Amino acid sequence: MSKAIVEVSGLTKIYGSGAAEVRALDGVDLRVPEGQFVSVMGPSGCGKSTLLNLLGGLDTPTTGTISIDGHALGELPDDQLTELRRRRIGFVFQFFNLIPVLDATENASLPLRLDGAANAEDRTVGWLEKVGLGDRLHNRPDELSGGQQQRVAIARALSTEPALVLADEPTGNLDSKSAAEIGELLRAVSLTWGRSVLMVTHDPRIASYAQRLVLMKDGRIVDDLTLDGSREGPRQALERSGLL
């Protein structure tokens, strides 16, 4: 069995108390092997974003355990958790989160430069070339299309050589053609470059680029299946689970 990059057991997250209690996650178990691309889908409020935040170390669970790349998040002091998040987890967001006054290379190399890497620019240029932006190295975000900006964000996520990439609705702000290209690129991040990818999405066609689909409802995983590459696979799975 492949090495597990993500291991989650009995994960529960409760907000509020008493009559105002909200159980955002309710006993979630999940394992993501090295190099696997997983899509997570479900209706609004099902716990997708909460799960992503917990896996990224941005929030703490009420109960349960999380291990990322062999490190138990709940056992790490704050400085080590920050280091793990910076070096072993890459983040990709819906709205790119690029700094307007920095060019593509400067944006993508920011995590490395903050970490004091001496060869930050060279490493970053290599990733920008891999994601198809070798001719846009010195363009600022306002000189790039939405799809190109998201490619910069993916290069930024990969620049630290992470074990895990967490993508939160990465195509939600793109047209259909650019969205499909980002779906293909995230598939390459997994299959070609060997990173585990966990992507939250509302779009069944983008989910179809993944190797595996996890469906959530009311804070629980209600289905977990292997995808065959069919563009209709996720939609059919959603229908079978009563989520469409």
Secondary structure, 3 states (H helix, E strand, C coil): CCCEEEEEEEEEEEECCHHHCEEEEEEEEEEEECCCEEEEECCCCCCHHHHHHHHCCCCCCCEEEEEECCEEHHHCCHHHHHHHHHHHEEEECCCCCCCCCCCHHHHHCHHHHHCCCCCHHHHHHHHHHHCCCCCCCCCCHHHCCHHHHHHHHHHHHHCCCCCEEEEECCCCCCCHHHHHHHHHHHHHHHHCCCCEEEEECCCHHHHCCCCEEEEEECCEEEEEEECCCCCCHHHHHHHHCCCC
